[in-house]
Amino acid sequence: EEVWQVYEKLTSVGKAANGDDAMFTVAAAFGNVHGVYAPGNVRLDPEILHNTQKYIAEKLGDGNKKPVSFVFHGGSGSSVEDIRYAIKAGVIKMNIDTDTQWAFWDGVRAYELKNRDYLQGQIGNPDGDDKPNKKY
């Protein structure tokens, strides 16, 4: 019942701001957490999202099976299966900041490691003391 009350309140705020176009997203907690965890240490329960959709759809009775647009916070490290199941429940946005930051850093780190001798100054490298380093 609390889910329905929150949905009604958000819808009324959205309609007050945008007329009948009351678009909003809900960042519901279903076991998701921010940060990095070893596989198996975070247990997602996207069934919560499916149950929420079903409950609100029944209350609305308008035939829309996915009346809520969800945001998946703390998606880094989630399994492909959990992600797909959450999307089926109406997730339209997924935050993967930790994974994105690591992918960026890991690429920079690998590049620097590979080209370290060419990144120590603008001129001078293993190819010669007067060789420029502009291509690195």
C-alpha positions as CSV (number, residue, x, y, z in Angstrom):
1,E,0.0,0.0,0.0
2,E,2.9,2.4,0.8
3,V,4.2,1.9,-2.8
4,W,0.8,3.0,-4.1
5,Q,0.8,6.1,-1.9
6,V,4.2,7.1,-3.0
7,Y,3.3,6.5,-6.7
8,E,0.1,8.7,-6.3
9,K,2.1,11.5,-4.7
10,L,4.9,11.5,-7.3
11,T,2.2,11.4,-10.1
12,S,0.4,14.4,-8.5
13,V,3.6,16.4,-8.3
14,G,4.5,15.5,-11.9
15,K,1.1,16.5,-13.1
16,A,1.3,19.8,-11.2
17,A,4.6,20.6,-12.9
18,N,3.9,19.2,-16.4
19,G,0.2,18.8,-16.8
20,D,-0.9,15.3,-17.8
21,D,2.7,14.4,-18.8
22,A,3.8,13.3,-15.3
23,M,7.1,11.6,-16.2
24,F,9.4,10.6,-13.3
25,T,11.8,7.8,-12.4
26,V,12.1,5.8,-9.2
27,A,15.4,4.6,-7.8
28,A,14.0,1.7,-5.8
29,A,16.3,-0.4,-3.6
30,F,16.3,-4.1,-4.5
31,G,19.6,-5.1,-3.0
32,N,21.7,-2.8,-5.1
33,V,24.6,-1.0,-3.5
34,H,27.2,1.5,-4.6
35,G,30.8,0.5,-4.8
36,V,32.8,-2.6,-5.7
37,Y,32.1,-6.0,-4.2
38,A,33.4,-9.4,-5.0
39,P,31.0,-11.6,-7.1
40,G,28.4,-13.2,-4.9
41,N,28.6,-10.6,-2.1
42,V,25.6,-8.5,-3.4
43,R,22.3,-10.3,-3.8
44,L,19.9,-8.5,-6.0
45,D,16.2,-9.1,-5.8
46,P,14.7,-7.5,-9.0
47,E,11.5,-9.4,-8.2
48,I,10.7,-6.4,-6.0
49,L,10.6,-4.3,-9.1
50,H,8.3,-6.8,-10.9
51,N,6.0,-7.0,-7.9
52,T,5.9,-3.2,-7.7
53,Q,4.9,-2.9,-11.4
54,K,2.2,-5.5,-11.0
55,Y,0.8,-3.9,-7.8
56,I,0.6,-0.4,-9.3
57,A,-0.7,-1.7,-12.7
58,E,-3.5,-3.4,-10.8
59,K,-4.4,-0.3,-8.9
60,L,-4.4,1.8,-12.1
61,G,-6.3,-0.7,-14.1
62,D,-5.5,1.0,-17.4
63,G,-3.7,-1.9,-19.1
64,N,-0.2,-0.5,-18.7
65,K,1.9,-3.3,-17.4
66,K,4.9,-1.1,-16.6
67,P,3.6,2.2,-15.2
68,V,6.9,2.9,-13.3
69,S,10.2,3.8,-14.8
70,F,13.0,2.6,-12.6
71,V,16.6,3.7,-12.2
72,F,19.1,1.0,-11.3
73,H,21.6,2.6,-8.8
74,G,24.7,0.7,-7.9
75,G,24.7,-1.5,-11.0
76,S,28.4,-2.0,-11.1
77,G,29.4,-5.7,-10.9
78,S,25.8,-7.0,-11.4
79,S,25.3,-10.2,-13.3
80,V,24.0,-10.0,-16.9
81,E,21.0,-12.1,-15.8
82,D,20.1,-9.7,-13.0
83,I,20.5,-6.7,-15.3
84,R,18.2,-8.3,-18.0
85,Y,15.6,-9.2,-15.4
86,A,15.6,-5.7,-14.0
87,I,15.2,-4.2,-17.4
88,K,12.2,-6.5,-18.0
89,A,10.8,-4.9,-14.8
90,G,11.0,-1.4,-16.2
91,V,14.5,-0.2,-15.5
92,I,15.2,2.5,-18.1
93,K,18.5,3.9,-16.6
94,M,21.4,2.0,-15.0
95,N,24.2,3.7,-13.1
96,I,27.5,1.9,-13.5
97,D,29.9,4.7,-12.4
98,T,32.3,2.4,-10.5
99,D,32.7,0.1,-13.5
100,T,33.1,3.2,-15.8
101,Q,35.7,4.8,-13.6
102,W,37.7,1.5,-13.4
103,A,37.5,1.0,-17.2
104,F,38.8,4.5,-17.8
105,W,41.6,4.2,-15.1
106,D,42.6,0.8,-16.3
107,G,43.0,2.0,-19.9
108,V,45.1,5.0,-18.8
109,R,47.2,2.9,-16.5
110,A,47.9,0.3,-19.2
111,Y,48.8,3.1,-21.7
112,E,51.1,4.8,-19.3
113,L,52.8,1.5,-18.4
114,K,53.3,0.6,-22.0
115,N,54.6,4.1,-23.0
116,R,56.2,5.2,-19.7
117,D,59.6,6.0,-21.3
118,Y,58.0,8.2,-23.8
119,L,55.9,10.1,-21.3
120,Q,58.7,11.6,-19.1
121,G,59.2,14.8,-21.0
122,Q,58.4,16.6,-24.3
123,I,61.7,15.7,-25.8
124,G,63.9,12.7,-25.3
125,N,63.0,9.0,-25.2
126,P,64.5,5.6,-25.8
127,D,64.7,6.4,-29.5
128,G,67.0,9.4,-28.9
129,D,67.7,12.3,-26.6
130,D,66.4,14.8,-29.1
131,K,63.3,12.8,-30.2
132,P,59.9,14.5,-29.6
133,N,57.2,12.7,-27.8
134,K,54.1,14.4,-29.4
135,K,52.6,11.1,-30.7
136,Y,52.4,9.8,-27.1
